[in-house]
Amino acid sequence: MIAAPRRVVVCADDFGLGDAIDEGIVGLAASGRIAAQWTVFELLRGGGAPDFVDTHRHVHVLAPVREALLAVSSRSAPGVPVRNLHPSFGPRGSLGKRGVLRLAGACPLEARLRETGRLANAAFGGLQSFHDVSRVPADWIAMLARAPDGALVATHPASRADPADPIGAFREAERDWLASDGFVEACGKAGVRLATLREIAPAAKR
């Protein structure tokens, strides 16, 4: 029996931060390589609910922010998934970033999401090194191999490198990888199917 492919959400962060970032994200969304963030952005402008709830640099792992976010989102958008940050996975060298998330409160966040019955992704990935762009394909292949069903992987693509952006070269390299045939082949070899967060969130509810 052939196992069903694991569903993984590829989510692009930092939309609105700059023209190159916006162009990179819109292009990837148009080709079906990331969650339909452009459509969601348009819906938001018209007053629709967001696709998921997150905070800049994931500060909702911190207890005061976590409780405020859960309170507000429960009132305003109770059916909208919240980005869960535990358990986390990543390529070689990501252990430090994963440890920081745990120390900051990722485990209590996961517990509170369960207690409050909120929809959420099952695991969180994307904790790569922003400084060695040569590792992008290999790091992604490693993450796809480790990603469980219902995982979300955060990305930071841009259509071109901005010299003023400290991670500009990484953004361009990741965008090129996500737009490549190699990425599609890697997903197939890993048994991964790209999905939306709304599709996988019910499976992550525990």
N, C-alpha and C positions, 0 to 999 in steps of 0.2 A: 504494500500500500504506500502510495506517495504521500508524504506529510504535507499538510497545508502550509503555504508560505507564511512566515512570520510577518506581521504587519508593523511597519515602522513609519513614523511621521518625521519628515525632514522639514524643519522650521527655520526660516531665515530671520535673524534678529537685526535690529538697528535700522529698520525702514524709516526714512525721513531724515537720516543723519547726513546725507549728502547725495548729490546727483548720481555719482558712480554707483553708490550702494543701492539707490532706488532703481537705477537702470538694470543692475545685476539681478535684483530680486524680481522685478517685473518680467524680465526675460526668462528666468527660471520658472516662474509661475505660469507663464504662457506656454512653456513646453511641458508642463505637468511634472516638473522635478521637485517642487516644494508644495505644502499645504496652501489652499487657495487664498493667500494673504491679500492679493490685490482686490479680489472680490470682497473679502471681508472688510478691507479698508473702505471700499465704496459703500458698503452697507453701514459701516460706522458713521460715515458722513451723513447718511440719511437717517440715522437714529437707531439702526439695528444693533443687536447684541454682538459683542466681540466673539471670535472663535474660541478663545480661551483667555484666562486671566494669568498674568505674570507681572513681575516688577523688574525695574531696571537693575541689572546685575544680581537678580534673584534675592533681593533684600527681604522678600517675604519669608525667608527661613528664620529671620530674627523674630523673637516672640511678640514684641509689641506690634510690629508691622503685620505679622502673620494673623494675629487676632483681628486687627482692624480690617485687613483685606477680606478675611472670611466673613466678618460681620456685614461689610458693605456689599460684597458680591452676593451674599446669601439673600439680601434684600432686593438688590437690583437685577441680578441675573443668576438665580439659583440653579438653573440647568446648564450653565456654562462651565466647562471643565477648568480646573486650576492646574497650573504647571507644577507637577510633583518632581522633586529633585533627589529622591531616594527610592530604591538603590540607584547608584550612578555607575556608569561604565565608561571606559575610554581606552585609547591606545597606550602603548608603552610611554611612560613618563607622565601619565595623568594622575598618578596616585596622590600627589600633593594637593592638586585642585580638588580631588574627590574628598580628601581628608578635611580640607577647609569647609566644604559644604556640610559635612557631618558635624564638625565642631560648631558651626554657625547655627545649626538647628534643623538640618534636613530631615532627620529621623522624627523629631516631634511634629514637623509639618506633615509628614506622611501619616502619622498617627491621628492628627487632628482632621485630616481629610477623610480618613476612614470613619472617625467618630461622628463627623457631621454629614456623612453620606455624600460627599462631593465627588463628582466625576473627575478623574485625573488619569494621566498617562501612567503606565506601569513601571517605567524606569526612565532614566535621563542620561543622555550621552552627548558627546560633542566637546569634551574637555581636552582639546588638543593644544599643542605648542604653537603659538602664533609666530614664532621666530624662525623656524626651519621649514620653509615652504616645500622643500624637496620631499618632506615626509607626508604631505597631504594624501596622495593616493594610498600609500601603505597604511597610514593611520585610519583612513576610512575603511579599508578592507578589514582591518583588525576590528573596528567597531561593528561593522555589519555582521561579522562572525559571532560577536558576543551579544548583540542586541536581542533581548527577549521580545516575544510578541507583545505589542502594545507600547513599545518604547518610543520616546521622542528624542531626536537628535537635533541639537541647536547648531546652526551654521551662521556664518558672517560674510556672505558673498558681496562682491562689488564687480562691476563690469571692467574696471581698470583701477590701478593702484593710485592712490592720492599720496603724493610725497609728504604731505603734512599729517597723514594718518599713520600712527606708529605701527598699525597692523595692516596697512594698505596692501603690501605685497602678499600677505596671507589671504586677504579678502579676494584678490584677483585670482590667486592660485586655486582657492576653494571653489570659486565660481566656475573656473575653467574645468575643474574636475567634475562638478555636479552637472555641467552641460555636456560632458563627454560621453562617447559610447562606452568607454571604460567603466564609468559609474554604473551604467545600465547592466553591463556584463557582470560587474562585481555583485550587484543586487541579486541577479539571477543565480550566480554560483553560491551565494550565501543563503539562498532560499528566502529572500526578503521581498515583500511587496510594499510599495509606497502607499501610504494611506493618509487620511485626514484625522485630526485629533478627535473630531466628533464621532468618527467611525470607530476608533479604538477605545475611547474613554469608557463606554459601558462595560467593556471587558476588563478594564482596570479597576472598576469599582469593587471594593472588597468589604 
